[in-house]
Amino acid sequence: MRVGLVGFSGSGKSTLFQLLTGATPDPGKVHAGQVGVATLADPRLDFLTELHKPKKVTPATVEMLDTPGLIPGSHGDNPQRLALIREGDALLIVLGAFAGANPAADLNGFREELLFADLSVVSNRIDRLTASSKKPRADRDAQLKELELIKQVYATLESGEPISTLGLTEEEKKPMRSFGLLTDKPQVVLLNATQGEEVPESLLAMAPGAVCLDAKLELELSQLDPEERSGFMNDLGITEFGRNRIIRKAYDAVGIITFFTAGEPEVRGWNLERGGSAVDAAGKIHTDLAKGFIRAEVTAFDDLARLGTMKEVKAKNLQRLEGKEYVVKDGDIIFFRSGL
């Protein structure tokens, strides 16, 4: 799972990148983009660690790609900067709330940049398909069908609407998957503002799930020793770092859940697409587990947390044996039985 941090220059995007990943922005990678790994603080992982006291603890993670900041109205360069995140799963749009800023207008302008970048890609594809479909070839009918769909996509973008409004089926999206169209990606909108500020109604009207965070302050707090940090957080009325809310938002936007494997050797959180099956989950761990899948022993985290031990869970008959088609739920603790 990869999330692209995007925004206009000066929005505080790179500060947020450092807060989320702990990696110091590298000036040498400003044009190529820099990848870091963000870890979501998860109380469930802490509980399992305390219960099993494993030799190793591995939390679920998400890759963050810090992309070059855009220049408003610079349509010549901005599409190239945005191209870095076409293979990403979601966009984390960072807006600055500094003196004189208008976050709602900035979001509108940034979304226009996404539309323009997608229009360029789709227009090129239309030109290639138009030329190719005029020649006799075995897949001409398929090309004509794709051309008809791509023209519909182009008309939607040209009208100022993102591709996500078209409601395309997964089958219809297949020919366009390699394009990595930006206006079809889930978005998380973050307002980088002074501690205590709230998201203005004008921005919430455009992005109902928008969140507010003081990236500079949180970064400074994260670099203090725990005791000193706790004192400052109490003084400022901060009960939880906003970084955790942002990472959760990214998980929800992409549709990712977390399941766990737990034992004395290792307690680990794993990412899985929402709606994924038990055999899909096994494949996340190792392809052999999926190939030789026999059964999954599944325990709901809430049952374990309530009863305290796996022994009690089994005594209450709350550990279930599930087959390949079982749909994994967020927080499931799974032990896989495999024939390989």
Long-range contacts (C-beta under 8 A, 24 or more apart in sequence): 1-62, 1-63, 1-89, 1-250, 1-251, 1-254, 1-256, 1-271, 2-35, 2-62, 2-63, 2-64, 2-65, 2-87, 2-88, 2-89, 3-62, 3-63, 3-64, 3-65, 3-88, 3-89, 3-90, 3-91, 3-92, 3-188, 3-250, 3-254, 4-65, 4-67, 4-84, 4-85, 4-88, 4-90, 4-91, 4-92, 5-64, 5-65, 5-66, 5-67, 5-92, 5-94, 6-67, 6-70, 6-82, 6-85, 6-91, 6-92, 6-93, 6-94, 6-110, 7-69, 7-70, 7-93, 7-94, 7-95, 7-96, 7-110, 8-69, 8-70, 8-71, 8-72, 8-96, 8-106, 8-109, 8-110, 9-69, 9-70, 9-71, 10-69, 10-96, 10-98, 11-69, 11-94, 11-95, 11-96, 11-106, 11-192, 12-94, 12-96, 12-192, 12-215, 12-216, 13-66, 13-67, 13-69, 13-94, 14-66, 15-192, 15-215, 15-216, 15-219, 16-92, 16-94, 16-190, 16-192, 16-213, 16-215, 16-246, 17-64, 17-66, 18-219, 19-215, 19-218, 19-219, 19-222, 19-243, 20-64, 20-243, 20-246, 20-247, 21-64, 25-66, 29-66, 30-68, 31-68, 32-84, 33-65, 33-66, 33-67, 33-68, 33-84, 33-85, 34-65, 34-66, 35-63, 35-64, 35-65, 35-66, 36-63, 36-64, 36-66, 37-61, 37-62, 37-63, 37-64, 38-62, 38-63, 38-64, 38-243, 38-247, 40-244, 40-247, 40-248, 40-251, 40-258, 41-241, 41-244, 42-258, 42-269, 44-258, 44-260, 44-269, 44-301, 44-305, 44-331, 45-260, 45-267, 45-269, 47-301, 47-304, 47-305, 48-260, 48-262, 48-267, 48-333, 49-267, 51-262, 51-304, 51-309, 52-262, 52-263, 52-264, 52-267, 53-264, 54-262, 54-263, 54-264, 54-265, 54-266, 54-267, 55-264, 55-265, 55-266, 56-265, 56-266, 56-267, 56-268, 57-266, 57-267, 57-268, 58-266, 58-267, 58-268, 58-269, 59-268, 59-269, 60-258, 60-269, 60-270, 60-271, 61-271, 62-247, 62-250, 62-251, 62-256, 62-271, 64-92, 70-110, 70-113, 72-109, 73-109, 75-113, 75-116, 78-113, 78-116, 78-117, 79-116, 79-117, 79-120, 82-113, 82-114, 82-117, 82-182, 83-117, 85-180, 85-182, 86-179, 86-180, 86-181, 86-182, 87-180, 88-180, 88-185, 89-185, 89-186, 89-254, 90-185, 90-186, 90-187, 90-188, 90-250, 90-253, 90-254, 91-182, 91-185, 91-186, 91-187, 91-188, 92-187, 92-188, 92-190, 92-246, 92-250, 93-187, 93-188, 93-189, 93-190, 94-190, 94-192, 95-189, 95-190, 95-191, 95-192, 95-203, 96-192, 97-191, 97-192, 97-193, 97-194, 97-197, 97-212, 103-191, 103-199, 103-200, 103-202, 103-203, 104-200, 104-202, 104-203, 104-205, 104-206, 107-189, 107-203, 107-206, 107-207, 108-206, 111-162, 111-183, 112-160, 114-162, 114-182, 114-183, 115-157, 115-160, 115-162, 115-183, 117-182, 118-157, 118-163, 118-181, 118-182, 118-183, 119-154, 119-157, 119-158, 121-179, 121-181, 122-150, 122-153, 122-154, 122-157, 122-179, 122-181, 123-154, 125-150, 125-179, 126-150, 126-151, 126-154, 146-175, 149-175, 149-176, 150-175, 150-176, 153-181, 157-183, 186-253, 186-254, 186-255, 187-253, 188-246, 188-249, 188-250, 188-253, 190-246, 195-236, 195-238, 209-249, 211-242, 211-245, 211-246, 211-249, 212-242, 213-242, 213-243, 213-245, 213-246, 214-242, 218-242, 218-243, 257-328, 257-329, 257-330, 257-331, 258-330, 258-331, 259-328, 259-329, 259-330, 259-331, 259-332, 259-333, 259-334, 260-301, 260-331, 260-332, 260-333, 260-334, 261-285, 261-333, 261-334, 261-335, 262-333, 263-335, 272-328, 274-330, 275-327, 276-327, 276-328, 277-324, 277-325, 277-326, 277-327, 277-328, 278-322, 278-323, 278-324, 278-325, 278-326, 278-328, 278-334, 278-336, 279-324, 279-325, 280-328, 281-328, 281-334, 281-336, 282-336, 282-338, 285-336, 288-338, 288-340, 289-336, 289-338, 289-340, 291-338, 291-340, 292-338, 292-339, 292-340, 293-324, 293-336, 293-337, 293-338, 293-339, 294-337, 294-338, 294-339, 295-321, 295-322, 295-323, 295-336, 295-337, 296-321, 296-322, 296-323, 296-326, 296-334, 296-335, 296-336, 296-337, 297-321, 297-322, 297-334, 297-335, 297-336, 297-337, 298-322, 298-326, 298-328, 298-332, 298-333, 298-334, 299-332, 299-333, 299-334, 300-329, 300-331, 300-332, 300-333, 301-331, 301-332, 301-333, 302-331, 304-333
